[in-house]
């Protein structure tokens, strides 16, 4: 009965044999490819977490790599069943180019955010200056960094601006030098003023002994002798010591009989005969 099947049955058998095997192969490619992509995704995530990479960049990078691998798997499976994938690749490339041009600024911020999270020029809690802004780093995101200024303003800075400018990290070394200037008149004793200010520095427990504080003549102006007062303090104590020492030095110089001069001009009036 089936020794001579109709022509259409033979054609169907041939198509089933030809495309059925390709379909099975495509399914196997998809299943195995998805399993490999998931395996590599988990492996990459563990490696990045072990390297203590920021959680935000770990999640984004792992998702991006997994999506790219799945696109490759799908294209490979479609190619196995005879679907022309060249057009798909061209469309994806054109779409990627269009999105890249439209999001040029955002991509620049993203790339800068990745660099910040990888190379760590600063971290949350650091006091930094950059992109015409200074403040304490509160959060670092992929696209922006949030700073809080000394007068409690929240400033959100695009990461590309930070990475394209010089970044001054005042907290990186753990200590800072205060640069104070005290002025005395030419009639005052330099040694007395220096000894008095050095005594005030040594009495303040917040002033570090290493590096040692320094007091010396900075400049001799028209109306005053400027003395440089340069103690070292921890970053956390910087502003408290700054304001405290300015007040204490002024009071101590007055106690020692030193006068704080001010610019003056002598005017001589002559009477013509």
C-alpha positions as a Python dict, from the first residue, in 0.01 Angstrom:
ca = {
    (1, 'X'): (0, 0, 0),
    (2, 'X'): (285, 239, 89),
    (3, 'X'): (537, 100, -161),
    (4, 'X'): (462, 381, -403),
    (5, 'X'): (340, 680, -201),
    (6, 'X'): (204, 984, -383),
    (7, 'X'): (447, 1251, -496),
    (8, 'X'): (333, 1501, -237),
    (9, 'X'): (402, 1251, 41),
    (10, 'X'): (753, 1197, -91),
    (11, 'X'): (805, 1574, -106),
    (12, 'X'): (679, 1611, 250),
    (13, 'X'): (912, 1335, 368),
    (14, 'X'): (1207, 1501, 198),
    (15, 'X'): (1122, 1841, 349),
    (16, 'X'): (1071, 1686, 691),
    (17, 'X'): (1400, 1504, 666),
    (18, 'X'): (1581, 1814, 545),
    (19, 'X'): (1431, 2083, 764),
    (20, 'X'): (1342, 1860, 1057),
    (21, 'X'): (1705, 1789, 1124),
    (22, 'X'): (1787, 2158, 1090),
    (23, 'X'): (1505, 2245, 1327),
    (24, 'X'): (1633, 1996, 1581),
    (25, 'X'): (1983, 2136, 1538),
    (26, 'X'): (1851, 2492, 1583),
    (27, 'X'): (1669, 2391, 1901),
    (28, 'X'): (1984, 2224, 2034),
    (29, 'X'): (2189, 2534, 1951),
    (30, 'X'): (1942, 2754, 2134),
    (31, 'X'): (1913, 2531, 2443),
    (32, 'X'): (2287, 2467, 2476),
    (33, 'X'): (2371, 2827, 2390),
    (34, 'X'): (2133, 2960, 2654),
    (35, 'X'): (2286, 2723, 2911),
    (36, 'X'): (2640, 2833, 2821),
    (37, 'X'): (2537, 3201, 2830),
    (38, 'X'): (2388, 3156, 3177),
    (39, 'X'): (2699, 2971, 3293),
    (40, 'X'): (2931, 3244, 3165),
    (41, 'X'): (2705, 3511, 3314),
    (42, 'X'): (2728, 3355, 3660),
    (43, 'X'): (3103, 3305, 3624),
    (44, 'X'): (3156, 3668, 3521),
    (45, 'X'): (2940, 3790, 3809),
    (46, 'X'): (3139, 3587, 4064),
    (47, 'X'): (3470, 3711, 3922),
    (48, 'X'): (3363, 4076, 3939),
    (49, 'X'): (3221, 4038, 4289),
    (50, 'X'): (3542, 3868, 4401),
    (51, 'X'): (3735, 4164, 4258),
    (52, 'X'): (3509, 4392, 4470),
    (53, 'X'): (3373, 4579, 4170),
    (54, 'X'): (3084, 4811, 4252),
    (55, 'X'): (2747, 4633, 4258),
    (56, 'X'): (2595, 4879, 4009),
    (57, 'X'): (2856, 4809, 3743),
    (58, 'X'): (2846, 4435, 3814),
    (59, 'X'): (2473, 4416, 3747),
    (60, 'X'): (2488, 4631, 3435),
    (61, 'X'): (2792, 4457, 3284),
    (62, 'X'): (2662, 4107, 3350),
    (63, 'X'): (2323, 4191, 3197),
    (64, 'X'): (2487, 4352, 2892),
    (65, 'X'): (2718, 4054, 2830),
    (66, 'X'): (2434, 3806, 2877),
    (67, 'X'): (2213, 3996, 2631),
    (68, 'X'): (2494, 4003, 2373),
    (69, 'X'): (2551, 3627, 2408),
    (70, 'X'): (2179, 3553, 2373),
    (71, 'X'): (2158, 3762, 2056),
    (72, 'X'): (2447, 3559, 1914),
    (73, 'X'): (2274, 3232, 2011),
    (74, 'X'): (1944, 3335, 1851),
    (75, 'X'): (2116, 3442, 1529),
    (76, 'X'): (2307, 3112, 1518),
    (77, 'X'): (1984, 2915, 1566),
    (78, 'X'): (1801, 3112, 1296),
    (79, 'X'): (2091, 3064, 1057),
    (80, 'X'): (2072, 2688, 1111),
    (81, 'X'): (1714, 2673, 979),
    (82, 'X'): (1804, 2879, 675),
    (83, 'X'): (1699, 3225, 786),
    (84, 'X'): (1921, 3495, 634),
    (85, 'X'): (2081, 3660, 939),
    (86, 'X'): (2286, 3916, 749),
    (87, 'X'): (1990, 4151, 731),
    (88, 'X'): (1930, 4112, 1104),
    (89, 'X'): (2291, 4201, 1178),
    (90, 'X'): (2269, 4503, 949),
    (91, 'X'): (1950, 4621, 1119),
    (92, 'X'): (2103, 4574, 1464),
    (93, 'X'): (2413, 4764, 1357),
    (94, 'X'): (2212, 5052, 1216),
    (95, 'X'): (1993, 5063, 1526),
    (96, 'X'): (2298, 5060, 1750),
    (97, 'X'): (2454, 5346, 1553),
    (98, 'X'): (2132, 5551, 1570),
    (99, 'X'): (2096, 5493, 1943),
    (100, 'X'): (2463, 5575, 1997),
    (101, 'X'): (2430, 5908, 1818),
    (102, 'X'): (2109, 5994, 2000),
    (103, 'X'): (2255, 5907, 2339),
    (104, 'X'): (2605, 6039, 2281),
    (105, 'X'): (2606, 6248, 2598),
    (106, 'X'): (2454, 5972, 2808),
    (107, 'X'): (2701, 5717, 2675),
    (108, 'X'): (2986, 5953, 2761),
    (109, 'X'): (2850, 5981, 3116),
    (110, 'X'): (2813, 5604, 3131),
    (111, 'X'): (3170, 5542, 3014),
    (112, 'X'): (3298, 5795, 3267),
    (113, 'X'): (3090, 5631, 3540),
    (114, 'X'): (3244, 5293, 3457),
    (115, 'X'): (3594, 5443, 3480),
    (116, 'X'): (3512, 5604, 3816),
    (117, 'X'): (3378, 5277, 3956),
    (118, 'X'): (3676, 5078, 3827),
    (119, 'X'): (3969, 5309, 3902),
    (120, 'X'): (3821, 5472, 4215),
    (121, 'X'): (3969, 5827, 4202),
    (122, 'X'): (3730, 5895, 4489),
    (123, 'X'): (3472, 5711, 4697),
    (124, 'X'): (3160, 5793, 4895),
    (125, 'X'): (3249, 6013, 5192),
    (126, 'X'): (3549, 6182, 5026),
    (127, 'X'): (3567, 6560, 5001),
    (128, 'X'): (3656, 6640, 4642),
    (129, 'X'): (3676, 6933, 4404),
    (130, 'X'): (3609, 6902, 4033),
    (131, 'X'): (3391, 7034, 3751),
    (132, 'X'): (3376, 7373, 3928),
    (133, 'X'): (3215, 7206, 4232),
    (134, 'X'): (3343, 7105, 4575),
    (135, 'X'): (3168, 6883, 4827),
    (136, 'X'): (3140, 6549, 5001),
    (137, 'X'): (3067, 6253, 4772),
    (138, 'X'): (2734, 6099, 4870),
    (139, 'X'): (2660, 5854, 4590),
    (140, 'X'): (2830, 5739, 4271),
    (141, 'X'): (2596, 5620, 3998),
    (142, 'X'): (2657, 5503, 3643),
    (143, 'X'): (2566, 5840, 3490),
    (144, 'X'): (2605, 6094, 3771),
    (145, 'X'): (2781, 6160, 4101),
    (146, 'X'): (2603, 6337, 4386),
    (147, 'X'): (2793, 6582, 4607),
    (148, 'X'): (2686, 6770, 4919),
    (149, 'X'): (2850, 7110, 4956),
    (150, 'X'): (2965, 7259, 5286),
    (151, 'X'): (2649, 7473, 5299),
    (152, 'X'): (2438, 7156, 5257),
    (153, 'X'): (2346, 7192, 4890),
    (154, 'X'): (2301, 6878, 4685),
    (155, 'X'): (2484, 6896, 4352),
    (156, 'X'): (2438, 6627, 4087),
    (157, 'X'): (2738, 6628, 3852),
    (158, 'X'): (2749, 6435, 3520),
    (159, 'X'): (3033, 6184, 3535),
    (160, 'X'): (3176, 6300, 3202),
    (161, 'X'): (3237, 6648, 3349),
    (162, 'X'): (3423, 6502, 3645),
    (163, 'X'): (3643, 6278, 3432),
    (164, 'X'): (3722, 6555, 3182),
    (165, 'X'): (3848, 6788, 3457),
    (166, 'X'): (4115, 6775, 3726),
    (167, 'X'): (3986, 6604, 4040),
    (168, 'X'): (4125, 6714, 4376),
    (169, 'X'): (4061, 6454, 4645),
    (170, 'X'): (4117, 6621, 4982),
    (171, 'X'): (4039, 6301, 5174),
    (172, 'X'): (4267, 6058, 4993),
    (173, 'X'): (4574, 6108, 5216),
    (174, 'X'): (4385, 6123, 5546),
    (175, 'X'): (4544, 6451, 5658),
    (176, 'X'): (4563, 6810, 5538),
    (177, 'X'): (4777, 7114, 5604),
    (178, 'X'): (4624, 7436, 5726),
    (179, 'X'): (4768, 7747, 5561),
    (180, 'X'): (4706, 8036, 5799),
    (181, 'X'): (4861, 8383, 5788),
    (182, 'X'): (4914, 8606, 6093),
    (183, 'X'): (5026, 8968, 6052),
    (184, 'X'): (5234, 9166, 6302),
    (185, 'X'): (5378, 9515, 6283),
    (186, 'X'): (5743, 9597, 6222),
    (187, 'X'): (5778, 9709, 6583),
    (188, 'X'): (5682, 9366, 6721),
    (189, 'X'): (5924, 9084, 6801),
    (190, 'X'): (5916, 8809, 6540),
    (191, 'X'): (6055, 8555, 6788),
    (192, 'X'): (5789, 8638, 7047),
    (193, 'X'): (5509, 8605, 6790),
    (194, 'X'): (5647, 8277, 6654),
    (195, 'X'): (5687, 8126, 7001),
    (196, 'X'): (5335, 8229, 7101),
    (197, 'X'): (5175, 8079, 6792),
    (198, 'X'): (5380, 7760, 6816),
    (199, 'X'): (5263, 7725, 7176),
    (200, 'X'): (4902, 7752, 7063),
    (201, 'X'): (4963, 7483, 6803),
    (202, 'X'): (5123, 7238, 7046),
    (203, 'X'): (4843, 7287, 7300),
    (204, 'X'): (4579, 7179, 7048),
    (205, 'X'): (4556, 6798, 7056),
    (206, 'X'): (4405, 6792, 6708),
    (207, 'X'): (4727, 6927, 6556),
    (208, 'X'): (4942, 6637, 6438),
    (209, 'X'): (5298, 6600, 6560),
    (210, 'X'): (5407, 6428, 6240),
    (211, 'X'): (5446, 6619, 6014),
    (212, 'X'): (5548, 6884, 6265),
    (213, 'X'): (5374, 7224, 6258),
    (214, 'X'): (5565, 7517, 6110),
    (215, 'X'): (5569, 7891, 6181),
    (216, 'X'): (5791, 8126, 5979),
    (217, 'X'): (5815, 8460, 5804),
    (218, 'X'): (5614, 8452, 5484),
    (219, 'X'): (5645, 8808, 5354),
    (220, 'X'): (5744, 9159, 5455),
    (221, 'X'): (5478, 9394, 5326),
    (222, 'X'): (5452, 9772, 5333),
    (223, 'X'): (5261, 9777, 5661),
    (224, 'X'): (5309, 9432, 5813),
    (225, 'X'): (5522, 9123, 5853),
    (226, 'X'): (5324, 8816, 5747),
    (227, 'X'): (5388, 8493, 5938),
    (228, 'X'): (5291, 8158, 5786),
    (229, 'X'): (5125, 7918, 6031),
    (230, 'X'): (5109, 7566, 5890),
    (231, 'X'): (4989, 7283, 6114),
    (232, 'X'): (4877, 6940, 5991),
    (233, 'X'): (4542, 6793, 6095),
    (234, 'X'): (4317, 6504, 6000),
    (235, 'X'): (4065, 6565, 5725),
    (236, 'X'): (3777, 6540, 5972),
    (237, 'X'): (3925, 6813, 6196),
    (238, 'X'): (4025, 7054, 5919),
    (239, 'X'): (3751, 7317, 5940),
    (240, 'X'): (3709, 7304, 6317),
    (241, 'X'): (4081, 7363, 6369),
    (242, 'X'): (4084, 7630, 6098),
    (243, 'X'): (3829, 7850, 6275),
    (244, 'X'): (3954, 7774, 6626),
    (245, 'X'): (4318, 7855, 6555),
    (246, 'X'): (4239, 8180, 6377),
    (247, 'X'): (4059, 8301, 6689),
    (248, 'X'): (4315, 8171, 6938),
    (249, 'X'): (4612, 8311, 6747),
    (250, 'X'): (4454, 8655, 6732),
    (251, 'X'): (4385, 8657, 7106),
    (252, 'X'): (4731, 8520, 7190),
    (253, 'X'): (4910, 8785, 6984),
    (254, 'X'): (4715, 9054, 7166),
    (255, 'X'): (4818, 8901, 7500),
    (256, 'X'): (5183, 8909, 7392),
    (257, 'X'): (5153, 9276, 7304),
    (258, 'X'): (5175, 9224, 6929),
    (259, 'X'): (4968, 9457, 6716),
    (260, 'X'): (4787, 9356, 6403),
    (261, 'X'): (4863, 9636, 6156),
    (262, 'X'): (4637, 9774, 5890),
    (263, 'X'): (4730, 9957, 5571),
    (264, 'X'): (4794, 10323, 5634),
    (265, 'X'): (4921, 10621, 5442),
    (266, 'X'): (5093, 10927, 5579),
    (267, 'X'): (4974, 11254, 5426),
    (268, 'X'): (5198, 11558, 5471),
    (269, 'X'): (5048, 11903, 5419),
    (270, 'X'): (5281, 12193, 5353),
    (271, 'X'): (5178, 12553, 5373),
    (272, 'X'): (5312, 12768, 5097),
    (273, 'X'): (5452, 13104, 5196),
}
